[in-house]
């Protein structure tokens, strides 16, 4: 599971500090040392916060399954799109537009 995707889904359930460390580490590609310097804490503190946040995200995903459900919806949408590609007519275009909405 991608931590960045999990963070997008469950970011409101993290503390500000956890969200900040996850964002700096995964989205901005900063090292633990760089994050520690920015936050004025030790590298160990950053590491602990990062691991705790990752665990929280994994626990929420295990209980709520939002990322799994999203992946399943995308798979169904891809299958529908492939099936519709072999059809023709006005209804095909409307159906394809609806399938594409599933991707967003």
C-alpha positions in Angstrom: 0.0 0.0 0.0 1.2 3.4 -0.8 1.5 5.6 2.3 0.8 8.8 0.2 -2.5 7.4 -1.0 -3.5 6.3 2.4 -2.6 9.7 3.7 -4.8 11.3 1.1 -7.7 9.2 2.2 -7.2 9.3 6.0 -5.3 12.6 6.5 -8.0 14.1 8.7 -7.5 11.2 11.2 -3.8 11.9 11.7 -2.4 14.5 14.1 -0.9 17.6 12.6 2.6 16.3 13.4 2.0 12.9 11.8 0.5 14.5 8.7 3.5 16.9 8.5 6.1 14.2 8.8 4.3 11.9 6.3 4.0 14.8 3.8 7.7 15.9 4.2 9.0 12.3 4.0 6.8 10.8 1.2 5.7 13.8 -0.9 8.7 16.1 -0.5 11.3 13.3 -0.3 13.1 14.8 2.7 15.3 12.5 4.8 14.6 11.9 8.5 17.6 14.1 9.4 16.3 17.0 7.2 12.8 16.7 8.8 14.3 16.6 12.2 16.3 19.8 11.5 13.1 21.5 10.2 11.1 20.5 13.2 13.8 21.0 15.8 13.6 17.5 17.1 15.8 14.4 16.9 16.0 12.0 14.0 14.7 9.3 16.3 11.6 11.4 17.2 10.9 11.8 13.5 11.4 8.1 12.8 9.0 7.2 15.7 6.4 9.7 14.4 6.7 8.4 10.9 6.3 4.7 11.9 3.4 5.5 14.3 1.6 7.4 11.5 2.2 4.6 9.0 0.7 2.2 11.5 -2.3 4.4 12.1 -2.9 4.6 8.3 -2.6 0.9 7.9 -5.0 0.3 10.8 -7.6 2.6 9.3 -7.3 1.0 5.9 -7.7 -2.5 7.5 -10.9 -1.3 9.2 -12.4 0.9 6.6 -10.9 -0.4 3.3 -11.3 2.9 1.4 -8.2 2.3 -0.7 -9.2 -1.3 -1.5 -12.7 -0.2 -2.5 -11.2 2.6 -4.7 -9.0 0.0 -6.5 -11.9 -2.3 -7.0 -14.1 0.5 -8.5 -11.3 1.5 -10.9 -11.0 -2.2 -12.0 -14.7 -2.4 -12.7 -14.6 0.9 -14.6 -11.7 -0.4 -16.7 -13.6 -3.5 -17.5 -16.7 -1.5 -18.4 -14.7 0.8 -20.6 -13.2 -2.2 -22.5 -16.6 -3.7 -22.9 -18.1 -0.5 -24.2 -15.3 0.0 -26.7 -16.8 -2.9 -28.7 -20.2 -1.2 -28.8 -21.4 1.7 -31.0 -24.1 4.3 -31.1 -25.2 7.3 -28.9 -25.7 5.2 -25.8 -22.0 4.1 -26.0 -20.8 7.7 -25.7 -23.1 8.4 -22.8 -22.0 5.2 -21.1 -18.3 5.9 -21.7 -18.8 9.4 -20.1 -20.3 7.8 -17.0 -17.4 5.3 -16.8 -14.9 8.1 -17.0 -16.6 9.8 -14.1 -15.7 6.7 -12.0 -12.0 7.4 -12.6 -12.2 10.9 -11.1 
